[in-house]
Amino acid sequence: MNQTIVLAGGSGFLGKALATFLQQKGYTVVILTRGLAHMNEGIRYVHWDGATLGDWAKEIEGSKAIVNFTGKSVNCLYTKKNREEIIRSRLDSVQVLTEAIRSCEHPPDVCIQAGSLAIFGDTRQVCTEEAPHGSGFSVEVCEKWEEAFFARELPQTRMVLLRIGFALGKNGGALEPLVKLASYHLGGTVGSGDQYISWLHIDDLNHMFLTAIQNEQLSGIFNATGPQPVTNKEFMYTLRKVMNKGWAPKTPTPLVWIGAYLIMRTDPSLALSGRNCIPQKFLDNGFTFLHSNLETALHDLLRS
């Protein structure tokens, strides 16, 4: 049986982490990238443009699974141009991958889409997969994204969408900028501090992807996050504690807005909004977390 897994747009932080993990599990990994085709550490990188069919589609024929990470980063200013590109990059990749799968004589067993918990908006209410959606641009993006993914039936391919939370890993990803702030004694509460962070360790996220690949009973939408979300205030306090940093000044909401626009060149909502999400369907299916406590998870990542 073909044990090849194709990671579309898999050259980012989450994709590379999953690629290494899957290699360790005995899978062959192919990454579809907008960069040049090459081979690196046993992983074959194949060029694609994320929007049109090409020779890359041959990689999908007879593969075990596809995981789609493609999409312009939301860590940017939400100008008209960036908003259009954020939406277009997601919808184009979903549509062209669907076309590639439908053209296969031997389609992959499963297609997994990396989505986002941002669909729930900014809320303190506990959100399972069935919780109501929020409002705003990020929610609109997620709704169009999910609608496109499930728009066309793939009779021989299971379809799984993971709404991914705040994934914590080593040497990059969502955690890196917060570690840098804390290292300069600036890792205080952001804004009100009441906004929730639905975090999970990268090891657990990788195991969620593996579960979705291997468990033939899983299909549909899953919250891919840890079982114990915390507030921003608690998260930053715990991060400082693990890093042996003392008190740090708060960053009031007006300063967050100024810093986001003038220094970070990103939308302030990324820091000031949050959601309190639970991976109910994974828990119902017996998923066991390796890291459910924030302090021990941060110790594993930062002090090991």
C-alpha positions as CSV (number, residue, x, y, z in Angstrom):
1,M,0.0,0.0,0.0
2,N,1.3,3.5,-0.9
3,Q,2.3,5.3,2.3
4,T,2.9,8.7,0.7
5,I,1.4,11.7,2.3
6,V,1.2,15.0,0.4
7,L,1.4,18.2,2.4
8,A,0.1,21.1,0.3
9,G,1.7,24.4,1.4
10,G,3.6,22.3,3.9
11,S,6.8,24.4,4.0
12,G,5.7,26.5,7.0
13,F,6.2,25.8,10.7
14,L,3.3,23.5,11.2
15,G,3.9,21.6,7.9
16,K,7.5,21.0,8.5
17,A,6.8,19.7,12.1
18,L,4.2,17.3,10.7
19,A,6.5,16.2,7.9
20,T,9.2,15.2,10.3
21,F,6.7,13.5,12.6
22,L,5.2,11.5,9.7
23,Q,8.7,10.4,8.5
24,Q,9.3,9.1,12.0
25,K,6.1,7.0,11.6
26,G,7.4,5.5,8.4
27,Y,5.5,7.6,5.9
28,T,7.0,9.1,2.7
29,V,6.3,12.8,2.6
30,V,6.0,15.1,-0.4
31,I,5.5,18.9,0.2
32,L,3.9,21.0,-2.5
33,T,5.6,24.4,-2.4
34,R,5.7,27.6,-4.4
35,G,9.5,27.5,-4.2
36,L,11.8,25.4,-6.4
37,A,11.6,21.6,-6.5
38,H,14.3,20.0,-4.4
39,M,15.0,17.2,-1.9
40,N,15.8,18.0,1.7
41,E,16.3,15.5,4.6
42,G,14.4,12.8,2.8
43,I,11.4,15.0,1.9
44,R,10.7,15.8,-1.7
45,Y,9.6,19.3,-2.5
46,V,7.5,19.7,-5.6
47,H,6.6,23.1,-7.2
48,W,3.0,24.2,-7.5
49,D,1.3,27.6,-7.7
50,G,-1.6,26.7,-5.4
51,A,-4.2,27.6,-7.9
52,T,-3.9,25.6,-11.2
53,L,-3.5,22.0,-12.2
54,G,0.0,20.9,-13.2
55,D,2.5,18.1,-13.0
56,W,2.3,18.3,-9.2
57,A,-1.1,16.6,-9.4
58,K,0.7,13.3,-10.2
59,E,1.9,13.2,-6.6
60,I,-1.7,12.7,-5.4
61,E,-2.4,9.7,-7.5
62,G,-2.5,6.6,-5.2
63,S,-1.3,8.6,-2.2
64,K,-2.4,7.8,1.4
65,A,-3.5,11.3,2.3
66,I,-3.4,15.0,1.5
67,V,-3.1,17.6,4.2
68,N,-3.7,21.2,3.0
69,F,-1.9,24.0,4.9
70,T,-2.1,26.5,2.0
71,G,-3.1,30.1,2.7
72,K,-1.6,33.6,3.1
73,S,-0.7,34.3,6.7
74,V,-3.3,36.3,8.6
75,N,-0.4,37.9,10.5
76,C,-0.5,41.1,8.5
77,L,-2.4,44.4,8.1
78,Y,-5.9,43.8,6.8
79,T,-5.6,46.1,3.8
80,K,-8.0,45.5,0.9
81,K,-5.3,43.7,-1.0
82,N,-4.3,41.5,1.9
83,R,-7.9,40.6,2.7
84,E,-8.4,39.5,-0.9
85,E,-5.3,37.5,-1.0
86,I,-6.1,35.8,2.4
87,I,-9.4,34.6,1.0
88,R,-8.2,33.8,-2.5
89,S,-5.2,31.8,-1.5
90,R,-7.4,29.5,0.7
91,L,-10.3,29.0,-1.8
92,D,-8.0,28.5,-4.8
93,S,-6.0,25.8,-3.1
94,V,-9.1,24.0,-1.9
95,Q,-10.7,24.0,-5.3
96,V,-7.6,22.9,-7.3
97,L,-6.9,20.1,-4.8
98,T,-10.5,18.9,-5.2
99,E,-10.1,18.9,-9.0
100,A,-6.8,16.9,-8.7
101,I,-8.4,14.3,-6.4
102,R,-11.5,13.9,-8.6
103,S,-9.2,13.3,-11.6
104,C,-7.3,10.5,-9.8
105,E,-7.8,6.8,-10.9
106,H,-6.8,5.9,-7.3
107,P,-7.6,8.9,-5.1
108,P,-6.2,9.3,-1.6
109,D,-7.9,7.7,1.3
110,V,-8.4,11.0,3.1
111,C,-8.1,14.8,2.5
112,I,-7.4,16.9,5.6
113,Q,-7.9,20.6,5.6
114,A,-6.1,22.8,8.2
115,G,-8.6,25.4,9.3
116,S,-8.9,27.8,12.2
117,L,-10.8,28.3,15.5
118,A,-11.2,31.9,14.5
119,I,-14.6,30.9,13.1
120,F,-15.9,31.4,16.6
121,G,-14.9,35.1,16.7
122,D,-14.0,36.8,19.9
123,T,-15.8,35.0,22.7
124,R,-15.4,33.9,26.3
125,Q,-18.1,31.2,26.0
126,V,-17.0,27.6,25.8
127,C,-17.0,26.6,22.1
128,T,-17.3,23.0,21.0
129,E,-17.6,22.2,17.3
130,E,-21.3,23.0,17.4
131,A,-20.9,26.5,18.9
132,P,-22.3,29.5,17.0
133,H,-19.9,31.4,14.7
134,G,-18.8,34.9,15.5
135,S,-18.6,37.9,13.3
136,G,-15.9,39.9,11.5
137,F,-13.4,39.4,8.7
138,S,-11.7,36.3,10.2
139,V,-15.0,34.6,10.7
140,E,-16.0,35.4,7.1
141,V,-12.7,33.9,5.9
142,C,-13.2,30.7,7.9
143,E,-16.9,30.3,6.7
144,K,-16.0,30.6,3.0
145,W,-13.0,28.3,3.6
146,E,-15.1,25.5,5.2
147,E,-17.9,25.9,2.7
148,A,-15.5,25.5,-0.2
149,F,-13.8,22.5,1.3
150,F,-17.1,20.6,1.7
151,A,-18.8,22.0,-1.5
152,R,-18.0,19.0,-3.7
153,E,-18.3,15.4,-2.8
154,L,-15.3,13.1,-3.0
155,P,-16.9,9.6,-3.0
156,Q,-13.7,7.6,-2.3
157,T,-11.9,10.1,-0.1
158,R,-12.8,10.9,3.6
159,M,-12.9,14.6,4.3
160,V,-11.6,16.0,7.7
161,L,-11.2,19.7,8.6
162,L,-9.2,20.5,11.7
163,R,-9.9,23.9,13.3
164,I,-6.4,24.5,14.7
165,G,-5.8,26.4,17.9
166,F,-2.7,28.3,19.2
167,A,-0.1,25.6,18.4
168,L,3.0,25.7,20.6
169,G,6.3,24.4,19.2
170,K,10.0,24.9,19.5
171,N,12.0,27.5,17.5
172,G,9.2,29.2,15.7
173,G,5.5,29.4,15.3
174,A,3.0,31.2,17.5
175,L,5.1,30.9,20.6
176,E,8.3,32.5,19.3
177,P,7.3,36.2,19.4
178,L,5.9,35.8,22.9
179,V,9.1,34.2,24.1
180,K,11.1,37.1,22.7
181,L,8.8,39.6,24.5
182,A,9.2,37.7,27.8
183,S,13.0,37.5,27.3
184,Y,13.1,41.4,27.3
185,H,10.8,41.5,30.4
186,L,7.9,42.7,28.2
187,G,5.8,39.5,28.5
188,G,3.0,41.1,30.5
189,T,-0.8,40.9,30.1
190,V,-2.0,42.0,26.7
191,G,-5.0,44.3,26.6
192,S,-7.6,43.2,29.2
193,G,-6.0,39.8,29.6
194,D,-9.4,38.2,29.6
195,Q,-9.2,37.0,26.1
196,Y,-8.8,33.2,25.9
197,I,-6.0,31.3,24.3
198,S,-7.0,27.9,23.0
199,W,-3.5,26.3,23.0
200,L,-2.1,22.9,22.2
201,H,1.4,21.4,22.1
202,I,2.7,20.6,18.6
203,D,3.1,17.0,19.6
204,D,-0.6,16.7,20.2
205,L,-1.5,18.5,17.0
206,N,0.7,16.1,15.0
207,H,-1.0,13.1,16.7
208,M,-4.4,14.7,15.8
209,F,-3.3,14.7,12.1
210,L,-2.1,11.1,12.4
211,T,-5.4,10.1,14.0
212,A,-7.3,11.7,11.2
213,I,-5.1,9.9,8.6
214,Q,-5.4,6.5,10.2
215,N,-8.9,6.4,11.8
216,E,-11.3,5.6,9.0
217,Q,-14.2,6.5,11.1
218,L,-13.3,10.1,11.4
219,S,-14.8,12.7,9.1
220,G,-16.2,16.2,9.3
221,I,-15.1,19.1,11.4
222,F,-12.9,18.8,14.6
223,N,-11.6,21.4,17.0
224,A,-7.8,20.8,17.0
225,T,-6.9,22.3,20.4
226,G,-6.0,21.3,23.9
227,P,-8.6,20.5,26.6
228,Q,-7.6,23.4,28.9
229,P,-7.7,26.8,27.3
230,V,-6.4,29.7,29.5
231,T,-6.8,33.5,29.5
232,N,-4.0,35.7,28.1
233,K,-3.2,36.9,31.6
234,E,-2.7,33.3,32.8
235,F,-0.8,32.3,29.7
236,M,1.7,35.2,30.0
237,Y,2.2,34.6,33.7
238,T,2.9,30.9,33.1
239,L,5.3,31.7,30.3
240,R,7.3,34.2,32.5
241,K,7.3,31.6,35.3
242,V,8.8,28.9,33.1
243,M,11.3,31.3,31.7
244,N,12.3,32.5,35.2
245,K,11.2,36.0,34.4
246,G,9.6,38.2,37.1
247,W,6.9,40.9,36.8
248,A,6.3,42.5,33.4
249,P,4.3,45.6,32.6
250,K,0.9,45.2,31.1
251,T,0.3,46.4,27.5
252,P,-2.9,48.5,27.6
253,T,-5.2,48.1,24.6
254,P,-4.4,51.5,23.0
255,L,-0.7,50.6,23.0
256,V,-1.5,47.2,21.5
257,W,-3.2,49.0,18.6
258,I,-0.3,51.4,18.1
259,G,2.3,48.7,18.3
260,A,0.4,46.4,16.0
261,Y,0.0,48.9,13.3
262,L,3.3,50.8,13.5
263,I,5.8,48.2,14.7
264,M,4.4,44.6,14.1
265,R,2.6,45.7,10.9
266,T,-0.3,43.4,11.8
267,D,-3.9,43.5,12.8
268,P,-4.4,44.2,16.5
269,S,-7.3,41.8,16.7
270,L,-4.8,38.9,16.6
271,A,-3.6,39.9,20.1
272,L,-6.8,41.3,21.6
273,S,-9.3,38.7,20.6
274,G,-9.6,35.1,21.7
275,R,-11.8,32.1,22.0
276,N,-12.4,29.4,24.7
277,C,-12.5,26.2,22.6
278,I,-12.7,22.6,23.6
279,P,-11.8,19.6,21.3
280,Q,-15.1,17.8,22.1
281,K,-15.2,15.4,19.2
282,F,-11.6,14.3,19.7
283,L,-12.3,13.7,23.3
284,D,-15.5,11.8,22.4
285,N,-13.4,9.6,20.1
286,G,-11.0,8.7,23.0
287,F,-8.1,11.0,22.0
288,T,-5.4,11.1,24.7
289,F,-3.4,14.3,25.1
290,L,0.3,14.1,25.8
291,H,0.3,17.7,27.1
292,S,-2.8,19.1,28.8
293,N,-1.2,21.3,31.4
294,L,0.2,24.6,30.1
295,E,3.2,24.9,32.5
296,T,4.5,21.4,31.8
297,A,3.9,21.9,28.1
298,L,6.0,25.1,28.2
299,H,8.7,23.4,30.3
300,D,8.9,20.6,27.6
301,L,9.3,23.2,24.8
302,L,11.5,25.8,26.4
303,R,13.6,24.0,29.0
304,S,14.3,20.6,27.5
